Structures are given as C-alpha cells and as structure tokens.
C-alpha cells in the first residue's frame, strides 16, 4: 500500500465525524511531509486532532510528537493511543499548543464553528 492509500484508509477508519473542513488540506500536507520522513526521523504534528496524520507519520518515522490543547480531541487521541493501534508506541501526545514564543496564553475552545 502506498502512502496515499495508507493515509486515506486511516482517514476513512478514524474520522467519520469530521466533515470536509478537517481533511481539506490534511492529505496534501501529509503527503508533502511524509516524502521527507525516514525510519530514524521524528515527525511533529502540531494540532493533531484525533491523530490521523500522527498515525500515518508513525508508519514511516521512528517517533512522532503530537500536540493537542483541546481536551475533547485529545481524549479521542488518548483512546487511540491506549487501544494499541499500530504505531501507537511511537507517538507521544502533549496537552499543549505550539507558538512562536515561549510563554502561556489563554486557549479558547470553540464549540460550534458554523456561523
């Protein structure tokens, strides 16, 4: 199975609750990033949602560092990591957001993104 087929199978299996906004650019971004991943590399997924990109990267990299500040999405990712899904042992999840400067800021969770 090539990288595109692998990514699409993960997306299909684990993200049926997310509509097009989530995956609109994820597939292209993953394919671009994974083209550079080697088995000894570390991948970084900043804002991992439920982990589709992280699990896809874990198939090609030695480890993947993931960041998800939204407790609801992080809980889904934690469940996937606990399930023993293939690649879970190479993924480390952090409850943080990433920014360009050190420090602490308020993080606001939006419950409904639709106008």
LINNOR-V738367 format. One record per run of one state. SS is the DSSP state (helix for helix, strand for strand, loop for the rest). FROM is the first residue (numbers start at 1). TO is the last residue. If there is no record, write none. Layout:
ss:SS from:FROM to:TO
ss:SS from:FROM to:TO
//
This chain:
ss:loop from:1 to:2
ss:helix from:3 to:14
ss:loop from:15 to:19
ss:helix from:20 to:23
ss:loop from:24 to:25
ss:helix from:26 to:34
ss:loop from:35 to:41
ss:strand from:42 to:46
ss:loop from:47 to:51
ss:helix from:52 to:58
ss:loop from:59 to:62
ss:strand from:63 to:67
ss:loop from:68 to:70
ss:helix from:71 to:82
ss:loop from:83 to:87
ss:helix from:88 to:90
ss:strand from:91 to:94
ss:loop from:95 to:115
//
